[in-house]
Every structure is written in C-alpha cells, then in structure tokens.
Amino acid sequence: MGYTLIENGTLIDGQGGSPIPDATVLVEGSKIVKVGHVKDIDVPENTRVIDAEGKYILPGLIDTHVHMTMELKNIQDTISNPFSYRFFESTQFLKRTLDVGITSVRDAGFTDIGVKKAVEDGLIDGPRMQISINPLTITGGHGDNWTRSGVDATLQTYPGMPNGICDGVEEVRKTVRKMLRSGADVIKVHATGGVTSPTDHPEFTQFSYEELRVMVEEAQYRNGVKVMAHAQGAEGIKNAIRAGIYSIEHGIYIDDEVIELMLENGTFLVPTLLAPVSVLESGEQNDRMAPYAVEKSKEVIEAHQASIAKAYQAGVKIAMGTDAGVMEHGTNLRELGLMCDIGMSPMESIVASTKTAAECLGWEEQTGTVEEGKWADLILTNTNPLEDIHSLEDANHIVFVMKDGKVCKDLLK
C-alpha cells in the first residue's frame, strides 16, 4: 500500500479544539496512520507529498440526510422521464456531493443497494452510503404522492425498491422486513406530514405509537438496524422518541417537552434548515416546486429556525443534514451557514458535520475526526472556515478531497 503525506496545513480535526498549525497527516492505503508535525513523523520512502501550505485540513464531511437518486422536478418531468433515467442522473449527483467534500452520507430514501454497491466497487464516484431504501408512510401521508386528480407522482417501485405505504401494525412489520431484505442500513419513517407532500401538513401526526414501536422492534431489536424519523410536528416527534427512534429529521415544531425527551433519550436532531429555504427559493425562480409546497415553506421557515435554535441552546445533539435532492446536490454546505445563523459557532457547525454526524451514523470509530486508525477521508480548503463559514458554499474553495485514501478531487495542481 502506498503512502501519502499532507503537510504544512492548519488542521481542524473535527473534535472542536483549537486549530493546529503546521500539521501533517500520513496516510497508508485507506487509513490515517499518523497525525502530528512532519519532524515527528518517520516518512517512508516514495511517499507522495501534498503541500497544504496556506490551506486548512478537515475530516471528510458527512451529510446525514440526503436523497442521492433524486432532485425534485415539476410533475410533468417526474412522470414523463423514462424509469432508468434517474440512475444515470444520480451519477452526477453523487460526484457533485463528493466534490464539495462530503465523503459519507445517510440516504433518507429512494436509493437502492445497487447504487451503493456501484460506489463501493468503484464503478461510479460518490460518497460512501448508508441507505434506507424506501421510507415508510401511511396512505395519504408524506411520501404518498397520489394527487386528487388521480395522478400518482410517487417514485416507481421495483424489486429492489418495495412500496413504503403501509397501515396498521402488521403491515408495518412486514414492510420493515421488506426494506431490510432489500438491504436497508437504516429504516426511515414519515412520522408526520411534510412541506412537499400534496395532501397533508407538517403538523399532522402520522403512524400511531404502536406502529412506530413495531418498526423499532423489527429493525433495531431484532436486526440491529436503527430507525430515523421525518418528524416535523411536536406530537409526531414525541411519538417517535417514545417509540425508541434515535434520529429526528427536520424538527420544525419543537416544544419544551420534545427537548426534554431528546435530552433524556440522547436523540439526534438533524435540522435540514436548507430544505424549506430551498423550496421557497425554487418557487421564486422556476416551476419545479408545486404551489402547495411553496406556501407551506413560507409558513414554516421562521418556526423551524426558532425550534432548532431552542434545541441547540438546550444542548440537543445536532448532526448536519440537508435533504439534498429537495435542493440541488452539491449545494449542501449552505447548511453550515444556516446553522450558524441560529446561534452555532463555525466550529460547532463543523463538528456537527464531522464528529457528531459520524456518531449519528454509528461510524464514530471509523470517521468524523482526523485521528490515527480512521478512514483516510480528508479535505483541504483554501479559505479559513472558522472566519468565513459561508466560503464553503463555493465548491472551488474545496480544493482537495480524499476518500479512503483515494484522491477524488485535486485543484492544487
């Protein structure tokens, strides 16, 4: 296995401590083998040396809520594009995600095990993935895109993508088993309504406590697979936490009892602040978003920001996630600036995108910080993100990306 030495950079290691100047990271194969200063490292012969002078070294970033095989389109394009078209599109989505320094993702719906395997086998470039296959949803709930005209704009199901609509404890149990059979690393449920669904509202509670509980029993207790919940209204969030769900996505309407439950249970919060903002922006710029989605986004944005600020101030664990696919892939790092807008410091937003995000995925022993023995997922930026977190929104400032020791992007040449 070959060696790569990244030297002379300022290290922001993902743990939240002070940046380390003149840092050096030695990589062997796919792993980090030494972190320190070059004078303290015995550099093997024939080591590739990358000079990071004037640059900042960070762990590969992690987005804990993406949809890698979709970008929302208007309904005409959604129903008229050939079935296989989106798989070819997704190769561009995956590459754009990797190019902004995101080396790991948790896919919150619609990516199958074939796409994951294609990345793992090197057929296409992209971040490593945890996949949820198809989110569970109730009839008429968020995820059921049947419209009152009779048109069903739900993404097609096929052998590797079982239908996620289920009602009642036994249907839910069987649907969880189907997702696990199809290769789900995590089970995703829509515990409430949402912004982009045609016939519900974010505050509407969906699935009973008993239905949510059986998801956790089948997935986590029986198979060691955790459950994540799209949960926007307070009552649906409470049901999800009480049922044993470990990760709340969006959290638009959070009250004091929700915060108390999250702290008591160690529940992760994935804010996706960018999602409703991007829906509103899209409604102003093009015809991709349905009018009902634009109107709901106007309604929720301020409440969403206030809820995440309240949870942050109370000490709830926050992991970065964007809902990419609702907005364009590759614009993910706007989320860090929005996290800072609700009170987080730039360093805290970076930790949420590295160390805490890795913990959310259960990968804290393998990634999330620059430490010996971890995967060689490293990025270089040519701006100081602690001074200007918004600079990361420009992909050109991410000048180098390494995943598993393989250079995926290099603008240093």
C-alpha positions in Angstrom: 0.0 0.0 0.0 1.3 3.4 -0.9 1.8 6.4 1.4 0.6 10.0 1.1 1.8 12.8 3.3 -0.3 16.0 3.6 1.9 18.6 5.3 2.1 22.3 6.3 -1.6 22.8 6.6 -3.7 24.1 9.5 -5.6 21.1 11.0 -9.3 21.4 12.1 -9.6 17.9 13.3 -13.4 17.7 13.9 -13.1 17.4 17.7 -13.8 21.1 18.4 -10.4 22.1 19.7 -8.2 24.9 18.6 -6.8 24.6 15.0 -3.3 23.0 14.8 -0.9 25.0 12.6 1.8 23.3 10.5 0.1 20.0 10.8 0.9 16.8 9.0 -1.2 13.7 8.2 0.3 10.5 7.0 -1.9 8.1 5.1 -1.2 4.5 4.3 -3.6 2.9 1.8 -7.1 3.7 3.1 -6.2 4.7 6.7 -4.7 7.5 8.6 -1.6 6.2 10.3 0.0 9.3 11.9 -1.1 12.9 12.8 1.3 15.5 14.1 4.2 17.6 12.8 6.5 16.5 10.0 9.5 16.5 12.3 7.8 13.9 14.5 6.9 11.5 11.7 9.2 9.0 10.0 8.2 9.5 6.4 8.7 6.3 4.3 10.5 6.4 1.0 8.4 7.0 -2.1 5.7 8.8 -0.2 3.6 11.1 -2.2 3.8 14.6 -0.6 1.0 17.1 -0.8 1.9 20.6 0.3 -1.1 22.2 2.1 0.6 25.5 3.0 -2.0 28.2 3.4 -4.7 25.5 3.4 -7.0 24.0 6.0 -7.1 20.3 6.6 -10.5 18.9 7.7 -12.1 15.5 8.0 -14.3 14.5 5.2 -17.7 16.0 5.8 -20.9 13.9 6.5 -24.4 14.7 5.4 -26.8 12.6 7.4 -29.9 13.3 5.3 -29.8 13.2 1.5 -31.7 11.6 -1.4 -28.9 10.6 -3.8 -31.1 9.4 -6.7 -33.5 12.3 -7.0 -33.7 16.1 -7.5 -37.2 17.4 -7.3 -38.7 18.3 -10.6 -42.1 19.6 -11.8 -44.7 16.8 -12.0 -44.6 16.7 -15.8 -40.9 15.8 -15.9 -41.4 13.4 -12.9 -44.0 11.3 -14.7 -42.6 11.5 -18.2 -38.9 10.7 -17.7 -38.1 7.0 -18.5 -37.6 4.8 -15.5 -33.9 4.3 -15.8 -33.1 8.0 -16.5 -32.7 8.9 -12.8 -30.0 6.3 -12.2 -27.8 8.0 -14.8 -28.7 11.4 -13.4 -27.6 10.2 -9.9 -24.0 9.6 -11.1 -23.8 13.4 -11.4 -25.5 13.9 -8.0 -23.0 11.6 -6.4 -20.0 13.3 -8.0 -21.2 16.8 -7.1 -21.6 15.7 -3.5 -18.1 14.3 -3.3 -16.7 17.4 -4.9 -17.9 19.6 -2.0 -16.0 17.4 0.4 -18.9 15.2 1.6 -17.3 11.7 1.8 -20.1 9.9 3.7 -23.9 10.2 3.6 -27.1 8.7 5.1 -29.6 8.4 2.3 -33.1 9.1 3.6 -34.9 7.5 0.7 -35.1 6.2 -2.9 -31.5 4.9 -3.3 -31.2 1.1 -3.7 -28.4 -1.3 -2.9 -27.3 -1.4 -6.5 -26.3 2.3 -6.4 -24.5 1.8 -3.1 -22.6 -1.2 -4.5 -21.7 0.7 -7.6 -19.9 3.3 -5.5 -18.3 0.6 -3.2 -17.0 -1.2 -6.3 -15.6 1.9 -7.9 -17.9 1.9 -10.9 -19.0 5.4 -10.1 -17.6 8.1 -7.8 -19.5 9.1 -4.8 -19.6 9.2 -1.0 -20.0 6.0 1.0 -23.6 5.5 1.9 -26.0 4.2 4.5 -29.3 3.6 2.7 -32.9 3.4 3.9 -34.4 2.1 0.6 -38.0 3.5 0.7 -39.5 5.5 3.6 -42.5 4.0 5.4 -45.6 6.2 5.0 -49.3 6.0 5.7 -51.9 6.1 3.0 -52.4 9.8 2.2 -49.3 10.7 4.2 -46.0 12.4 3.5 -44.5 10.1 0.9 -47.8 9.2 -0.7 -47.7 11.5 -3.8 -51.1 10.5 -5.1 -52.9 13.7 -6.1 -56.6 14.4 -6.1 -56.5 14.4 -9.9 -55.7 10.7 -9.7 -52.1 11.1 -10.8 -49.6 9.3 -8.7 -46.3 11.0 -8.8 -44.6 8.6 -6.3 -41.3 7.3 -7.5 -41.7 3.9 -9.1 -41.3 0.7 -7.0 -39.4 -2.3 -8.4 -37.8 -5.4 -6.9 -35.1 -3.5 -5.1 -37.4 -0.7 -4.0 -40.5 -2.1 -2.2 -43.6 0.1 -1.8 -43.4 2.0 1.5 -47.1 2.7 2.1 -48.4 0.7 5.0 -51.2 0.9 7.5 -51.6 -0.9 10.8 -49.1 -2.8 13.0 -48.9 -6.0 10.9 -48.5 -4.2 7.5 -45.8 -2.0 9.1 -44.0 -5.1 10.4 -44.0 -6.7 7.0 -42.9 -3.5 5.2 -39.9 -3.1 7.6 -38.9 -6.7 6.8 -39.1 -5.9 3.1 -36.8 -2.9 3.5 -34.3 -5.0 5.5 -34.5 -7.7 2.9 -33.7 -5.1 0.2 -30.5 -4.0 2.0 -31.6 -1.2 4.3 -28.9 0.0 6.7 -31.4 2.2 8.4 -35.2 2.3 8.4 -36.8 5.7 7.5 -40.3 6.6 8.6 -42.5 9.6 7.9 -43.9 10.2 11.4 -45.7 13.4 10.4 -46.8 15.3 7.3 -44.4 17.5 5.4 -43.8 20.5 3.2 -43.6 18.9 -0.2 -46.5 16.4 0.1 -49.7 17.2 -1.6 -52.4 16.2 0.9 -51.1 16.8 4.5 -49.5 19.4 6.7 -46.2 19.3 8.7 -48.0 19.3 12.0 -50.2 16.3 11.1 -49.3 13.2 13.1 -48.9 10.0 11.1 -48.5 6.4 12.3 -49.5 5.5 15.9 -47.2 4.9 18.7 -47.8 1.2 18.3 -46.9 1.3 14.6 -43.7 3.2 15.3 -42.8 0.9 18.2 -43.1 -2.2 16.0 -40.7 -0.6 13.5 -38.1 -0.3 16.2 -38.8 -3.8 17.4 -38.3 -5.3 14.0 -35.4 -3.2 12.9 -33.3 -2.4 15.9 -34.2 -5.1 18.5 -34.4 -7.9 16.0 -31.9 -6.9 13.4 -29.6 -4.2 14.9 -30.8 -1.5 12.4 -31.9 1.9 13.8 -34.9 3.9 12.7 -34.8 7.6 11.6 -38.0 9.7 11.5 -39.1 12.5 9.3 -40.9 14.3 12.1 -42.0 18.0 11.9 -44.9 18.4 14.3 -44.4 18.2 18.0 -46.8 15.3 18.7 -45.3 13.1 16.0 -41.8 13.9 17.2 -42.8 12.8 20.8 -44.4 9.6 19.5 -41.2 8.8 17.6 -38.8 9.4 20.5 -41.0 7.4 22.9 -41.1 4.5 20.5 -37.3 4.4 20.5 -36.4 6.1 17.2 -32.9 7.5 17.5 -32.9 10.4 15.0 -35.4 13.2 14.3 -35.2 14.7 10.9 -36.3 18.4 10.4 -37.9 19.1 13.8 -39.9 22.1 12.6 -42.2 22.4 15.6 -40.2 21.6 18.8 -41.6 22.4 22.2 -40.1 22.1 25.7 -41.4 18.5 26.2 -39.7 17.4 22.9 -36.4 18.9 24.1 -36.7 17.1 27.4 -37.4 13.8 25.7 -34.5 14.3 23.3 -32.1 15.0 26.1 -33.3 12.1 28.2 -33.0 9.6 25.3 -29.9 11.0 23.6 -31.9 11.5 20.4 -30.1 13.1 17.5 -31.6 16.1 15.7 -30.9 16.6 12.0 -32.2 20.1 11.2 -32.2 20.3 7.4 -32.6 24.1 7.7 -31.8 24.4 4.0 -34.8 22.3 2.9 -37.7 24.8 3.3 -35.5 27.7 2.4 -34.6 26.0 -0.9 -38.3 25.1 -1.6 -39.2 28.8 -1.3 -36.2 29.9 -3.5 -37.2 27.3 -6.1 -40.7 28.6 -6.1 -39.5 32.1 -6.8 -37.0 31.0 -9.5 -38.6 28.2 -11.5 -41.6 25.8 -11.8 -40.0 22.8 -10.0 -42.0 23.2 -6.8 -45.7 22.7 -6.5 -47.6 25.8 -5.2 -48.7 24.0 -2.1 -45.1 23.2 -1.2 -44.1 26.9 -1.7 -46.9 28.1 0.6 -46.1 25.6 3.3 -42.4 26.6 3.2 -43.4 30.2 3.8 -45.4 29.1 6.8 -42.7 27.0 8.5 -39.3 28.7 7.9 -39.3 31.0 10.9 -40.8 28.4 13.2 -38.1 25.9 12.0 -35.3 28.3 12.7 -36.7 29.1 16.2 -37.1 25.4 17.0 -33.5 24.4 16.0 -32.1 27.4 17.9 -34.1 26.4 21.0 -32.9 22.8 20.8 -29.3 23.9 20.2 -29.4 26.2 23.3 -30.7 23.3 25.4 -27.8 21.0 24.3 -29.6 18.6 22.0 -27.2 16.6 19.8 -27.2 18.2 16.3 -25.9 16.4 13.3 -25.7 18.1 9.9 -28.2 17.1 7.3 -29.6 18.9 4.3 -32.3 17.0 2.5 -30.3 17.3 -0.7 -32.5 16.2 -3.6 -35.1 18.7 -2.5 -32.4 21.2 -3.5 -29.6 20.7 -5.9 -26.9 18.2 -4.9 -23.6 20.0 -4.4 -25.2 23.0 -2.6 -25.2 21.0 0.7 -22.7 23.2 2.6 -25.1 26.1 2.7 -26.5 24.3 5.7 -23.4 25.2 7.8 -24.1 28.9 7.4 -27.7 28.4 8.3 -26.7 26.5 11.4 -24.5 29.5 12.4 -27.4 31.8 11.7 -29.4 30.1 14.5 -26.6 30.5 17.0 -24.0 27.8 16.4 -20.4 28.9 16.0 -18.5 28.0 12.8 -16.5 25.4 14.8 -19.7 23.9 16.2 -21.2 23.6 12.7 -18.1 21.8 11.5 -18.2 19.4 14.5 -21.9 18.8 13.6 -20.8 17.9 10.1 -18.0 15.6 11.2 -17.7 14.1 14.7 -21.4 14.3 15.6 -22.6 13.2 12.2 -20.3 10.2 12.4 -21.8 9.3 15.8 -25.3 9.7 14.2 -24.4 7.1 11.6 -22.7 4.8 14.2 -19.4 5.3 12.4 -17.6 7.3 15.1 -14.8 4.6 15.3 -14.1 4.9 11.6 -14.6 8.5 10.6 -15.6 12.0 11.6 -12.2 13.2 13.1 -8.6 13.2 11.9 -7.1 10.5 14.0 -4.8 7.6 13.6 -6.6 4.4 12.5 -9.6 6.1 11.0 -10.5 6.1 7.3 -8.4 8.5 5.2 -11.3 10.9 4.5 -9.7 14.3 4.3 -10.4 17.6 2.6 -8.4 20.8 2.0 -10.0 24.3 1.8 -8.2 27.4 0.6 -10.3 29.6 3.0 -10.5 29.6 6.8 -14.0 28.2 7.5 -13.8 29.5 11.1 -13.5 33.0 9.8 -15.9 32.6 6.9 -18.1 29.6 7.1 -20.1 30.8 4.0 -16.9 30.4 1.9 -17.6 26.7 1.9 -20.7 27.2 -0.2 -18.4 27.7 -3.2 -17.1 24.3 -4.3 -14.0 25.9 -5.7 -12.8 26.6 -2.1 -12.8 22.8 -1.5 -9.5 22.3 -3.4 -8.8 18.7 -2.4 -10.9 15.7 -1.5 -9.6 12.3 -0.4 -11.9 9.3 0.4 -10.5 6.0 1.7 -7.0 7.3 0.7 -8.0 7.8 -2.9 -7.8 11.4 -4.3 -11.2 12.2 -5.7 -10.6 15.9 -6.4 -7.4 17.9 -6.7 -7.3 21.6 -7.6 -3.8 22.0 -6.2 -2.1 21.1 -9.4 
